[in-house]
Amino acid sequence: MQITEVKIFLKEGQDKKLKAYATLTFDNMFVVRNVKVIEGNKGLFVAMPSR
């Protein structure tokens, strides 16, 4: 399985911890939307969508 496309949408606004949303495409057919890039106490981390 390969990641074939990554789209990053930077987030600006009141919530300072949420830095961006991302959409990932695997093998040109499986898409995961609403992946969050969040700044934590120890640096950036990725949160997968809950649904």
Order of alpha helices (4+ residues) and beta strands (2+ residues): beta-beta-beta-beta
